Amino acid sequence: MEKLNEQAVVDATRRWVASVVIGLNLCPFARRVFDAGLIRYAVTAATDEETLHAELERELRLLAATPATQVETALLIHPHALADYLDYNDFLGTADRLIRQLGLRGVVQIAGFHPDYRFARTAPDAVENYTNRSPYPMLHLLREDSITAVAGDPEKLLDIPRRNIETLRQLGRERVLEMLRRVRGQG
């Protein structure tokens, strides 16, 4: 396994957030926290689930203990753990159990992003999967209060996934792949 260059991982992730998540308006709430510098980018060298679990617990505790005015959301990026999407998807259940064990249910939720993300009942190369495809496997730790504060109309929240799929279908898979190659510095 190659040595982890944390800064390169953070830089690629920041480019992904800027060009894909914000650039394509996949998350209408991302620009505010990105521009304000309120996203924590935590890179772990974890190579197994046990170590990742410990890192996730540390990040959850840190986020809960830090004022939202300093860190509103966090990305726990784990380039060497859970590279297989099915293993990653199974770990999301473990992550949710950890939130409950820490008493953070209703306080923090986790959104999943992975280079091979796949929604149920979709083909592996379906363009809608790219709404959650990131340069590296990562867990997005979101404060529920922050979501509620910026969401306003709950109906608009429900419309985001449909709109995102429509956006990506209009762009086409090849254009989305090109964007991801550029994010990783491959194109």
C-alpha positions as CSV (number, residue, x, y, z in Angstrom):
1,M,0.0,0.0,0.0
2,E,1.3,3.4,-0.9
3,K,2.1,6.0,1.8
4,L,-0.9,8.2,2.5
5,N,-0.4,11.8,1.4
6,E,-3.1,13.5,3.6
7,Q,-2.8,16.9,2.0
8,A,-3.3,15.4,-1.5
9,V,-6.4,13.6,-0.2
10,V,-7.8,16.8,1.3
11,D,-7.0,18.8,-1.8
12,A,-8.8,16.3,-4.0
13,T,-11.8,16.2,-1.6
14,R,-12.0,20.0,-1.6
15,R,-11.9,20.1,-5.4
16,W,-14.7,17.5,-5.4
17,V,-16.8,19.5,-3.0
18,A,-16.2,22.7,-5.0
19,S,-16.6,21.4,-8.5
20,V,-19.1,18.6,-8.2
21,V,-21.1,19.0,-5.0
22,I,-21.3,22.8,-5.1
23,G,-20.6,23.3,-8.9
24,L,-23.5,21.1,-9.8
25,N,-25.6,22.3,-6.9
26,L,-26.0,18.7,-5.6
27,C,-26.3,20.0,-2.1
28,P,-27.8,23.5,-1.9
29,F,-26.4,23.9,1.6
30,A,-22.7,23.1,0.9
31,R,-21.6,26.5,-0.4
32,R,-22.2,28.3,2.8
33,V,-20.2,26.0,5.0
34,F,-17.5,25.5,2.3
35,D,-17.0,29.3,1.8
36,A,-17.1,29.9,5.6
37,G,-14.4,27.2,6.2
38,L,-16.7,25.3,8.5
39,I,-15.9,21.8,7.0
40,R,-13.5,19.6,8.9
41,Y,-11.5,17.3,6.6
42,A,-10.2,14.4,8.7
43,V,-8.1,11.8,6.8
44,T,-7.4,8.5,8.5
45,A,-4.8,5.9,7.6
46,A,-7.1,3.2,8.9
47,T,-6.9,0.0,6.9
48,D,-9.6,-2.0,8.7
49,E,-13.0,-1.6,10.2
50,E,-11.9,-1.7,13.8
51,T,-9.5,1.2,13.4
52,L,-12.0,3.1,11.3
53,H,-14.7,2.5,13.9
54,A,-12.3,4.1,16.5
55,E,-11.6,7.0,14.2
56,L,-15.3,7.5,13.6
57,E,-16.0,7.5,17.3
58,R,-13.3,10.1,17.8
59,E,-14.7,12.3,15.0
60,L,-18.3,12.1,16.3
61,R,-17.2,13.1,19.8
62,L,-15.1,15.9,18.4
63,L,-17.9,17.3,16.2
64,A,-20.4,17.0,19.1
65,A,-18.0,18.9,21.4
66,T,-17.1,21.6,18.9
67,P,-19.3,24.7,18.4
68,A,-21.0,24.8,15.0
69,T,-19.4,28.2,14.6
70,Q,-16.0,26.5,14.4
71,V,-16.9,23.2,12.6
72,E,-20.4,22.7,11.2
73,T,-19.8,19.4,9.4
74,A,-17.0,16.9,9.0
75,L,-15.8,14.5,6.3
76,L,-14.0,11.4,7.6
77,I,-12.0,10.3,4.6
78,H,-10.7,6.8,4.7
79,P,-8.8,6.0,1.5
80,H,-7.4,2.6,2.7
81,A,-10.4,1.2,4.5
82,L,-13.6,-0.2,3.0
83,A,-12.5,0.1,-0.6
84,D,-15.1,-2.5,-1.5
85,Y,-18.5,-0.8,-1.7
86,L,-20.5,-3.6,-0.3
87,D,-18.2,-3.7,2.8
88,Y,-18.6,0.1,3.0
89,N,-22.3,-0.1,2.7
90,D,-22.5,-2.7,5.5
91,F,-20.3,-0.4,7.7
92,L,-22.9,2.4,7.4
93,G,-25.1,0.3,9.7
94,T,-22.3,0.0,12.2
95,A,-21.8,3.8,12.0
96,D,-25.5,4.4,12.8
97,R,-25.3,2.0,15.8
98,L,-22.3,4.0,17.0
99,I,-24.3,7.3,16.8
100,R,-27.0,5.7,19.0
101,Q,-24.4,4.3,21.5
102,L,-22.9,7.7,21.9
103,G,-26.3,9.3,22.5
104,L,-26.0,11.4,19.3
105,R,-29.2,10.2,17.6
106,G,-31.1,13.3,16.6
107,V,-27.8,15.3,16.9
108,V,-25.6,13.9,14.1
109,Q,-26.4,11.8,11.0
110,I,-24.0,10.2,8.5
111,A,-24.2,10.5,4.8
112,G,-22.2,8.0,2.7
113,F,-19.9,8.8,-0.2
114,H,-17.8,6.3,-2.0
115,P,-16.0,6.0,-5.4
116,D,-18.3,3.0,-6.3
117,Y,-21.4,4.2,-4.6
118,R,-24.5,2.4,-5.8
119,F,-28.1,3.0,-5.0
120,A,-30.3,-0.1,-4.6
121,R,-31.9,-1.3,-7.8
122,T,-29.5,0.6,-10.1
123,A,-26.9,-0.6,-12.6
124,P,-23.3,-0.1,-11.4
125,D,-22.7,2.5,-14.2
126,A,-26.0,4.3,-13.8
127,V,-25.4,8.1,-13.7
128,E,-27.6,8.6,-10.6
129,N,-25.0,6.8,-8.5
130,Y,-22.6,9.6,-9.1
131,T,-24.6,11.9,-6.8
132,N,-22.8,10.0,-4.0
133,R,-19.5,9.1,-5.7
134,S,-16.5,10.8,-4.2
135,P,-12.8,10.5,-4.9
136,Y,-12.3,8.4,-1.8
137,P,-14.5,6.5,0.6
138,M,-15.8,8.9,3.2
139,L,-18.4,9.4,5.9
140,H,-20.0,12.8,6.0
141,L,-21.0,13.8,9.6
142,L,-23.8,16.3,9.6
143,R,-25.3,18.1,12.5
144,E,-29.1,17.7,12.3
145,D,-29.6,21.2,13.7
146,S,-27.7,22.6,10.8
147,I,-29.8,20.7,8.3
148,T,-33.0,21.9,10.0
149,A,-31.8,25.5,10.1
150,V,-31.0,25.8,6.4
151,A,-33.7,23.4,5.1
152,G,-36.6,25.7,5.5
153,D,-39.2,23.9,3.5
154,P,-39.1,20.1,4.1
155,E,-40.7,19.5,0.7
156,K,-37.7,21.1,-1.0
157,L,-35.4,18.6,0.8
158,L,-37.4,15.8,-0.7
159,D,-36.9,17.2,-4.2
160,I,-33.1,17.3,-4.0
161,P,-32.4,13.7,-5.0
162,R,-34.8,13.9,-8.0
163,R,-33.2,17.1,-9.1
164,N,-29.7,15.7,-8.7
165,I,-30.5,12.7,-10.8
166,E,-32.0,14.9,-13.5
167,T,-28.8,17.2,-13.4
168,L,-26.5,14.2,-13.8
169,R,-28.6,12.6,-16.5
170,Q,-28.4,15.9,-18.5
171,L,-24.7,16.0,-18.1
172,G,-24.2,12.4,-19.0
173,R,-21.9,9.8,-17.5
174,E,-18.8,10.7,-19.6
175,R,-18.9,14.3,-18.5
176,V,-19.3,13.3,-14.9
177,L,-16.4,10.9,-15.2
178,E,-14.3,13.6,-16.6
179,M,-15.1,15.9,-13.7
180,L,-14.1,13.2,-11.3
181,R,-10.8,12.5,-13.1
182,R,-10.0,16.2,-12.8
183,V,-10.8,16.2,-9.1
184,R,-8.3,13.4,-8.6
185,G,-5.7,15.2,-10.8
186,Q,-6.0,12.6,-13.6
187,G,-7.2,14.7,-16.4
